[in-house]
Amino acid sequence: MWRLTCVSLALLLCVQAISLFLSVCGQAPLNTRIVGGVDASEGSWPWQVSLHSSNFGGNFCGGSLINSEWVLTAAHRLPGISASSLLVYLGKRIQNVSSVIVHLSYNSQSSDNDIALLRLSSAVTFNEYIRPVCLAGLNSSFPSGTSSWVTGWGNIQSGVSLPSPGILQETMVPVVANDQCNTLLGSGSVTCNMMCAGFMEGGRDTWGFWACPMVSKQCSVWVQSGITSWAYGCAEPNAPGVYTCVSQYQSWITNKTGQNLPGFVIYNPSSTCQSVSTASPISDTSTRFDIHNRCNCNPRCCINSCRDYERQCSKSKYTHKYTCNCL
């Protein structure tokens, strides 16, 4: 009886935690964006954070607030960076960092699994200028052409840094399908843990917005689809930017953040506002290979990625059956 009561209480607490962040995530009351711009107005993107380190003498990349205690960023910006050297600027607050978690399978050569989490030393209080973003859950779909906003403090053009006072920049870029992106950037360079966005004619890009969030709006909420990862050049024609595909990491994020779960939303541009669904929590207790997850034995999707899955796929009758979530 006591065991049943404890289990029921734990489930109740979990549901309450999920409901809490789903009710506030992705809300940006000061954001009235309709068309593209350059300078972002104050409070437009309340989940945007600026990461500072004594190693760099100031800002060196960005990230996104995903709940009251955790920031999502890119692994490639953190080699040699300790938690004690980091400061997180969000809204008008400055927070210390208690721990840095880089994905164990991050590959600095291929940029696969370019994702990391920072735990704040104390929880933040939400207001109009500080709010978490919703995260794209597993089975989200971002088809080619999906309008996406990227924010950060990168170069305004190749070799030209953002001038003082360093106002947050914003730009809109459309999603580019992974198969087309692989053709443009080199076969196998874009894995199923990545997604692409940019204009084929060039001229607008997010070069230098390192580790910053890419978001799309679904009904009244903003959902983070990507993390700025890598690119060839700056706003070059036929060279989309490449982003870590957030929906591929719901299980990893859930496992690392514990009970303080972010708000996951299944993004689908064809859904009506009444049918928008939230993503269920995913347990990370399964075996490493699951035919229903990750690359799912799609050979085009598995190139340079998911090596443990590839080995299983070679023995599986399900080869060619499934596709990537980010295509």
N, C-alpha and C positions, 0 to 999 in steps of 0.2 A: 504493500500500500504506500509506504513512504517513498519507495523507488518510483512508483507511478506518479506520485505528487511532485517529486523533484523534476522528473522528465517533463511533466505538464507545465511547471513553472518556467523551466528553461526555454521551452518552445514559446511560451507567452512572451518572455523577455525578448527573444529573438524576433518575433513578429512585431513587437512594439518598436524595436530598434530599426527594423526595416521601414516601418511606416513613418517613423520620425523623419528620416532623411529623404524618403520619397516625397514627403509633403513640402520640403523646402528646396530640394536640389533642382538646379536648372532654372531657378527663378531669378530674373534680372529686372527688377522694377524700374531701374533708371535707364534701361536699354530700349531705345525706340528705333533701332536700325531697320531701314528699309532698303537702302542702296549702299554701295561701297563708299568708303571714306579713307582717310589717312590717319589723323589723330583720333584716338578714342576718347570720348567724353568720360569724365570721372564717374566711376561706379557702373559703367556699361557692362563690364565683364567681372563681376564680383568674386569669381573663383580664381582669377588670374593672380599668380604669385610671382615675385621676383626673388631669385636665389642669389645671395651674396656670400662670398667667401674671402677670407683673408689671403688665401692662396692667389686670388685674382685681383685683389684690391677693390672689390665692389661687385656689381652685378655681372654674372657670367652665364646665366640661363634662366629659364622660367619653369613654370609648373602649374598645376591646378589643384585647388582645394577640393577634396572629394568627400570629406565629412569634417567633424569638429577637431579631429586629431591627425589626419593624414593628408599628405600632398603627393600627387602623382607626377612623375617626371621621367626623363630619359636616362638610361644607364650610361650612355656614352659621354655624359658631362661629368661623371663622378669618379673617375679613376684618381686615386690619391687624395680624395676629399673625405675628411673625417666629419662626423656629426658635430664635434666641438668647434669646427671652423666655419660652420654654416649659420647663416641668418636668413629667415624667411620673412619677406616684406609682403603683407597682405592688407588691403585697405590702408588704414593709417596706423597699423600695428606692426611690431617687429617681434618675431618669435624665434626662440632657440630650437634646435633639433636634438632629439634624444637618441635617434637611431636612423641608420641608412640601410635600406634593403635593396640590393641589386639582384636582378633575376640571375639565378645560378647558371642558366644556359645562355646568357648574353654572349654573343660572338662579336668581338670588336672588328673582325675582318669582314664578315658579311653583314653586320649590324642587325642580325636576327635577335629577337627577344630584347630589343632595346627599350627596356622599361625598368623603373625603380620606384620605390616608395620611401618617403621621409616621414618619420613620426615626430610630431611637434612635442616639445617638452611640456606643454600644457594645452588644454582644449581652448578653442576660441569660441567667442559668442557671436552668433550671426546677427547681422544688421543689413541695411541696404547696400553697404559697400563690401561686406564679407559674407559670402554664401557659397555653398558647395555646388559643383556641377553634377548633373546626372551622368552616369556612365552607360555606354552602349553595352547591353547584355548579349550573351551568347545567342546566336541566331538572328542578330540584327542584320539589316540589309542596307547597304549604301551603294546603290547602282550608279553607273556612270552618269555624270551630270548633276549629281546631288550637290546643292549649294552648301558650302562649308565656310565657316569663318575661322581665321587664324589670327591670334593676337600675340604680340611680343615686342621686344626691343631690338630687333635685328637691324642689319644694314638697309639703308633706303635704296641703294643700288650697289652693284658690284664694286667693292673696295671703298665704299663711302659709308661711314658709320653714322648712326642716328645722332643728329646734333643736340646740344644742350637746349632745353632742360630734360631731354630724354622722355618725351611723352609717349605713353603706350600706343603702339601702332596696331591697326586692324586692316585686314584685307579679306576679300571673299574669293574663294577658288572652288571650281567644280571638281568633283571626284572623277578620276580616270580609272577605268577598269584595269584590273591587275594584268590581264593577258595583253592588253594594249601597252601598258606600262613596261612590261617585260620586253616587248618588242622594241620599244623606244630606248630603254636603258641597258638592255643586254639580257639575253635569255637566262633565267634563273636568278637574276639579281634581286627580284622582288618576290619574297616568299609569301606564304599565306598568313604569316604573322604581320604583314605590312599592308598598307594601302597607299594609293597615290592620289594627288590632286594638283591641279594647275591648268593653265590655259595653253593650248597647243601653239598659239602664236607668241607665247612668252609675254614679257613686259610687266608681269605682276607675279610676285613670288614671295616666299617666306624665308628666304635665305638669311641665316643669322637669328631666326626666331627659335633657337635651339631649345628643345625640350618643352616648348610651349604647346598649349592645347589647340586642337582643331575641333570645332563644334558645329552641329547642325540643329535647327529648330524643328521640333515636332509638336504641333499644336502650341501650347503655351510654355513648353519647357525646352531648355537647351541641353543637348545630349553630346557628350564628348565621344567622338569617333576615333580620333587619332592623337598621337604625340609626335611633334616634329622630330624627324630622325636624320635623314641625309638627303643630299641632292647633288646634281652635277651643275656647277656654275650658279648664276643668279639670274632668274627670270629669262633663261635661254629658251628659244623655241624648241618644241618637241622634247622637253626635259622636265617632266612634272616632278614636284617634290615628293619625297617618300616619308610616310608616317607609320609609326607603330600602330597596329590595329587593336584598339582597346578591347573590342568584344571577344577577342581570342584569349583574354586574360582574366575573365570573370572569376574563374576558379582560383587562380593564383592570388588575385587581389583579396578575395573572400578569405582565403586561408591565412594571409598575412595580417589582415586588419582585425581578425577575430570577431567579437560580438559587435563592434562598432562599425557595422556594415555600411558602405556607400549605397546610394540609390541607383540600382541598375534598371534600365528601361530598354525594352526590345524595340529598336528603331526600325520602322518600316514606313517608307514614304507613301505607300498605298493605303495605309490604315487611316480610318476616320478617327476624329478626336474621341469619339465614344468608344472605339475599340482598341485604343492604345493599351498595351499590356506591359506589366512590370515583369522583370525577370526573376525567377525563383532563385533562392540561394543554392549554390552548387557545393556539394561536399567534395573535398579533395582527398577522400580516403580510398578511391578506386585504384585499380592497378594502373601502371604507366600507360598501357595501351588500351584504348577504348575505341572501337570502330565507329562510335557515334560522335567522336570529338576531333578537334584540331584538323589536321590535314586530310583525315578520312580517306587515305589511300588514293587520292587523286595525284597521279604522277606529276602533272604540271604544277600542282600546288605544293608538292613536297620537295621540289628542287632546293638544295641548300638549306633545308629546314627539317625539323622533326625527324632526326635520324633514327631514333628508337622506333618511331612509327613506320618509317620506310622499311625497316627490317621485317616488321610484322606484316606490312602490306604485301611484301613479296611472297608471303605464304598464304595470303588471304584470298578467298573467293570473291570478296567485295571490291576488288580493284576496279577503278574507273567509275564506281557507282556514285560517289559523293563529290561534292564540290566545296570550295572554300566559302566561308561566311562573308568575306570582304569583296568577293567578285561582283 
